[in-house]
Amino acid sequence: MAESMRGLHRSHRCAEVTKEMIGNEVTLMGWVQKSRNKGGIVFVDLRDRSGLIQLIFENGSIDEAGFEKAGKLRSEFVIAVVGKVEARSGAVNPNMATGEIEIRVRELRILSEAETPPFPIEENSKTKDEVRLKYRYLDLRRPDLQRNLMLRSRVATLTRQFFAQEGFLEIETPMLTKSTPEGARDYLVPSRVHPGSFYALPQSPQIFKQLLMCAGYDRYIQIARCFRDEDLRADRQPEFTQIDMELSFVDVDDVIDVNERFLAYLFKEALGAEVSLPIQRITWQEAMDRFGSDKPDMRFGMELHDVTDVVKDCGFAVFKGAVEQGGSVRGINVKGQAGMPRKKIDKLVEFAKGYGAKGLAYLAVNEDGSYKSSFAKFMTEEELSGLVKAMEGEPGDLLLFAADKTKLVYDVLGGLRLELGKQLELMDKNEFRFVWVTEFPLLEWSEEEERYTAMHHPFTMLMEEDLPLLDTDPGKVRAKAYDIVLNGNEIGGGSVRIFQNDIQEKMFEVLGFTKEAAYKQFGFLLNAFKYGVPPHAGLAYGLDRLVMLMAGADSIREVIAFPKVKDASCLMSEAPSEVSEAQLEELDLEIRHKE
């Protein structure tokens, strides 16, 4: 029978009780982690979000009825206790913050009884994700998840504090907006008042934050909810949170400066970790050439080598053919792995094929200087030694090569480098290694649509010196865009925006928009630009991903209170669900079932 809290007021959370309080009386409330009945004495571990503390119930210090109740306590019962702080009578528990003390209880109230939970409420649960997410309210009681969500709350608080001190204003932008087909798929919301018309949930506050700059607010910040109807991966959710900002009268260096100071402040205050400034910067081209990725993990080497010129006239048709077709040949040197078993190398070949490669060429430099290779027979001794030299190969090294279109070669070797980094344990899990990647291409060619699309979005400013290339070679134009990368994960990205009308119109033209189409989609922004617009730039962080990396979690689901699964459904609330005919009628909607 549940009892009331009447007359009781919690004095502390469990882990807030310290040995300095020995002799004091405290009132605690929380969940029973476990209970051990030893006959004349009952031990209980009490848990709340702060941690655990041991309670001790003994005849004489609590009345008989209270002692009897204590004997019935089970996992997840919610209780309130009043008792005295004492030094541990048994062995000290060094793994608990409160391991040197216990509470001798004089009064117990059972506030709520509990059925046996479907899985144990403990750290590093081995329970299947499906079960954990179905009972997420129980999963969220686990101390490791609670620590993650408390860290997330701390990050949000520190973010607001830092940007407020830097003169940013927190302004909310609308949730119900206009659908813009560029980019990912929108989530649509039907309008009851305007039958047949739809709002879209925002993929980002992009246009509104630019309008705020037009309106003179100078520095804007928002912890913004965003929505994208796209296929999910481990680090993607249909709804997610951004730390979103925009600044006026700035260029690239100004945005980078304030964000470097923000990251240093955030990591110091939240984790006690030092971020040394300035953060290294590399261009997009350098990132691709050295790491095969625009989000390079800088915690280890194994950089790519371009050997195109070395092999362009060699006897190996795969290398020669790739070069003749305008592609390239590049490789990575896996130090000290010449003895890798053939089975393992075959697995790496399969891994490369997963990226679309036809295969992977390898050459092991044995300790005696001889070679074990998949292609050595097609090349002369001179060609082979020239190749090994270009790869900085030494006895004991394993050299892996990809030959194809350059974009594919980057993808294959970039992926392979990370895979080998994991296998060989080259990444230090306790290191936070940041890098800025700058000067992204402005445009990328879409084979599907047979036109250029914006790599970021259509409002990204190009490098002024590349302006003539818009007419002659649009693929070579660099953008004033920048990403901040942490341990091989892009945690944020942004750009300087176009604020001159003529350049914006030119950009739409290159993207294949007519003036009418551009105005139909972005008219309110383009019209606003007629009334005096300051130069402006911005950046947005993926808050979920940032907190995931700070918490050392493997998935963003571990830092979101109620995440969705792969098919964008919620196992706990069973959303999305069907709605009644009456609701559909009110919205003038009819469901058409596919045959």
KANORPE-V78687 format. One line per field, one symbol per residue. ss: DSSP state (2 for helix, 1 for strand, 0 for the rest). A space follows every 10 residues. Layout:
ss = ???
This chain:
ss = 0000000000 0002220022 2000111111 1111111000 1111111100 1111111110 0102222222 2000000111 1111111000 0000000000 1111111111 1100000000 0000000022 2222022220 0022222222 2222222222 2222200011 0000011000 0000000111 0000000111 1000022222 2222000011 1111111000 0000000011 1111111100 0222222222 2222222222 2000000000 1112222222 2000000000 0001110222 2000002222 2222000111 1111000000 0222222222 2220000000 1111100000 1110022200 2222222222 0000000111 1111022222 2222222222 2220000000 0001111100 1011110000 1111000001 0102220022 2202220110 1111110011 1111111000 2222222222 0000222222 2222222222 2000011111 1122222222 2000022220 0000000001 0000100000 2222220000 00000
